[in-house]
Amino acid sequence: MSYGPSLFDAYGRAAAFVDKILKGTRPADLPVEQPTKFELIINLKTAKTLGLEIPPTLLARADKVIE
């Protein structure tokens, strides 16, 4: 399992920062932001190999399930 920030969302935020810098904003004037969207990814193939059983409720909450 992996739970962490959405890379797709992070790349979008990075593009917004680059846009502001190219428009003349000094990098020191830009605020520090924390991720706002997180993803839960479950690898069922690895879980089965390790003999783990993932509860169906957790599978339902996952953003992505690798089978």
Phi and psi in degrees as GROMACS dihedral restraints (atoms count N, CA, C in turn):
[ dihedral_restraints ]
;  ai    aj    ak    al  type     phi  dphi    fc
    3     4     5     6     1  -140.6    20    10
    4     5     6     7     1   132.3    20    10
    6     7     8     9     1  -130.8    20    10
    7     8     9    10     1   116.0    20    10
    9    10    11    12     1  -164.3    20    10
   10    11    12    13     1  -179.9    20    10
   12    13    14    15     1   -65.7    20    10
   13    14    15    16     1   149.2    20    10
   15    16    17    18     1   -72.2    20    10
   16    17    18    19     1   120.6    20    10
   18    19    20    21     1   -68.3    20    10
   19    20    21    22     1   -35.9    20    10
   21    22    23    24     1   -59.7    20    10
   22    23    24    25     1   -44.7    20    10
   24    25    26    27     1   -66.3    20    10
   25    26    27    28     1   -38.8    20    10
   27    28    29    30     1   -64.8    20    10
   28    29    30    31     1   -39.2    20    10
   30    31    32    33     1   -65.7    20    10
   31    32    33    34     1   -36.5    20    10
   33    34    35    36     1   -64.0    20    10
   34    35    36    37     1   -41.2    20    10
   36    37    38    39     1   -66.6    20    10
   37    38    39    40     1   -38.0    20    10
   39    40    41    42     1   -62.8    20    10
   40    41    42    43     1   -39.7    20    10
   42    43    44    45     1   -63.5    20    10
   43    44    45    46     1   -37.4    20    10
   45    46    47    48     1   -65.0    20    10
   46    47    48    49     1   -38.2    20    10
   48    49    50    51     1   -65.9    20    10
   49    50    51    52     1   -43.4    20    10
   51    52    53    54     1   -61.4    20    10
   52    53    54    55     1   -41.3    20    10
   54    55    56    57     1   -59.8    20    10
   55    56    57    58     1   -45.1    20    10
   57    58    59    60     1   -64.4    20    10
   58    59    60    61     1   -39.6    20    10
   60    61    62    63     1   -66.7    20    10
   61    62    63    64     1   -42.3    20    10
   63    64    65    66     1   -67.0    20    10
   64    65    66    67     1   -22.9    20    10
   66    67    68    69     1   -86.7    20    10
   67    68    69    70     1     1.2    20    10
   69    70    71    72     1   112.1    20    10
   70    71    72    73     1    -3.8    20    10
   72    73    74    75     1   -72.3    20    10
   73    74    75    76     1   134.7    20    10
   75    76    77    78     1   -71.9    20    10
   76    77    78    79     1   138.2    20    10
   78    79    80    81     1   -56.6    20    10
   79    80    81    82     1   -32.5    20    10
   81    82    83    84     1   -67.7    20    10
   82    83    84    85     1   -20.9    20    10
   84    85    86    87     1   -87.4    20    10
   85    86    87    88     1    -8.6    20    10
   87    88    89    90     1   -81.2    20    10
   88    89    90    91     1   139.6    20    10
   90    91    92    93     1   -75.2    20    10
   91    92    93    94     1   153.6    20    10
   93    94    95    96     1   -83.8    20    10
   94    95    96    97     1   128.8    20    10
   96    97    98    99     1  -117.3    20    10
   97    98    99   100     1   146.2    20    10
   99   100   101   102     1   -99.5    20    10
  100   101   102   103     1   154.8    20    10
  102   103   104   105     1   -59.0    20    10
  103   104   105   106     1   146.1    20    10
  105   106   107   108     1  -110.1    20    10
  106   107   108   109     1   -18.2    20    10
  108   109   110   111     1  -124.5    20    10
  109   110   111   112     1   132.5    20    10
  111   112   113   114     1  -120.6    20    10
  112   113   114   115     1   152.4    20    10
  114   115   116   117     1  -122.2    20    10
  115   116   117   118     1   143.3    20    10
  117   118   119   120     1  -111.7    20    10
  118   119   120   121     1   119.5    20    10
  120   121   122   123     1  -120.0    20    10
  121   122   123   124     1   130.5    20    10
  123   124   125   126     1  -120.0    20    10
  124   125   126   127     1   130.6    20    10
  126   127   128   129     1  -102.1    20    10
  127   128   129   130     1   100.1    20    10
  129   130   131   132     1   -69.5    20    10
  130   131   132   133     1   -32.9    20    10
  132   133   134   135     1   -61.7    20    10
  133   134   135   136     1   -45.4    20    10
  135   136   137   138     1   -68.5    20    10
  136   137   138   139     1   -39.4    20    10
  138   139   140   141     1   -60.8    20    10
  139   140   141   142     1   -43.3    20    10
  141   142   143   144     1   -66.1    20    10
  142   143   144   145     1   -38.3    20    10
  144   145   146   147     1   -62.4    20    10
  145   146   147   148     1   -37.3    20    10
  147   148   149   150     1   -82.8    20    10
  148   149   150   151     1    -5.5    20    10
  150   151   152   153     1    79.6    20    10
  151   152   153   154     1    24.8    20    10
  153   154   155   156     1   -97.9    20    10
  154   155   156   157     1   144.7    20    10
  156   157   158   159     1  -112.8    20    10
  157   158   159   160     1   122.6    20    10
  159   160   161   162     1   -92.3    20    10
  160   161   162   163     1   126.6    20    10
  162   163   164   165     1   -61.3    20    10
  163   164   165   166     1   143.3    20    10
  165   166   167   168     1   -59.3    20    10
  166   167   168   169     1   -31.3    20    10
  168   169   170   171     1   -66.6    20    10
  169   170   171   172     1   -35.2    20    10
  171   172   173   174     1   -71.2    20    10
  172   173   174   175     1   -38.9    20    10
  174   175   176   177     1   -62.4    20    10
  175   176   177   178     1   -36.7    20    10
  177   178   179   180     1   -67.4    20    10
  178   179   180   181     1   -30.7    20    10
  180   181   182   183     1   -82.8    20    10
  181   182   183   184     1   -16.6    20    10
  183   184   185   186     1   -67.0    20    10
  184   185   186   187     1   143.0    20    10
  186   187   188   189     1   -76.8    20    10
  187   188   189   190     1   -32.9    20    10
  189   190   191   192     1  -145.1    20    10
  190   191   192   193     1   135.4    20    10
  192   193   194   195     1  -120.9    20    10
  193   194   195   196     1   122.5    20    10
  195   196   197   198     1   -95.7    20    10
  196   197   198   199     1   120.6    20    10
